């Protein structure tokens, strides 16, 4: 799944990921964007236009983690093995996408 790392001018994106599997307690984690190390490359390669206009507008100045996981803990008693379901949502979305 591809997620946007920026949510506006100089604003990173945060997502809540909800893991759900029959027989286990549900888990929710937060996936927060951080400043990309390449953003500072604008000092050498992109200049002030890249640093103050292009990267902040496109969200390129932020990066999300490549991987997210949650420890579902021990299975609850008497439930067989079923696939994990996840939902990803952000603070601005009113609906959640099921995967």
N, C-alpha and C positions, 0 to 999 in steps of 0.2 A: 504494500500500500504506500502510495506517495502522499506525503503531507507537506503543506507549505510551512516554512520556518518563520516567515514574517507576516505581520498582520496590519501593516501600515507604516507610515513614515517614522523611522526610528522606533519601531515597536515589534518585539518578538512575539511568537505565538506559543500558547500553552495548550496542551491537550490532556484530557482525562481518558485513560484507557481502562475499560471495565472487562475483566476476565470472568467468564462464567462456565462452569462445567458441572454437570449433574453429579451429585455425590460429594461435592466439595463446597467449601464456603466461597462466596464471591469475593473477588479482590479488585480494587481500583487503584491505579497508580497515576501520577502526573508526569507528563513528558513535557519538559520546558526547553525552549530554545536558548542558546547561549551565543555569545559573540564569536564569530568565526575568526580563526587566526589569520586567514587570508584577507580579512578586512583591512588589516594593517599593511598589507602589500600595496594598498592604494598610495601610501606615502612615496613608494618608489615607482609604481607602474601606472596608477590611475589618477594620481593628483587629487586636488581638492574636489573636482567634479565627481570623480568616482567615490570619494570618501563622504561627501556631504549631500550628493544628489542621487546618483545611480544606485549604489548599493542600498542605501536606506529605503528608496522607493520600491526596489524590486525584491527586497527581503534577502538579498545575497549577503548581507552583513551578518546574518544569523545562521546557525546550524543546529539541527536536531540530532539527538543520539541516533546512531545507526541501528541500535538494537534495544528492545524493551522486553522485560519479562516480569513475571510475578510468581512468587512462591505460593502455590495453592494449598499448601499444608497437607495434612493427612486426610485420606478419604473418609467420608462419613460412613457409618456402618450400614451394610446391606445394599450398596449401590454398585452396579456393574460399570465397566469402563466405557465411556462415551466421549465423543470429540469435544474439544474446548471451543467455546464461542467467545468472540471479543466484540466490543463496541468501542468506537473511537469518536470522541466529541470534543469540541473546543468551547470556550466560554461564550462565543458569539453564535454558535449553532443551536437552534431550537430542537432539532431532531438528531437522533443517533443512528449511525449506520451499523447494521449487523453484518458480521463476517463469519 
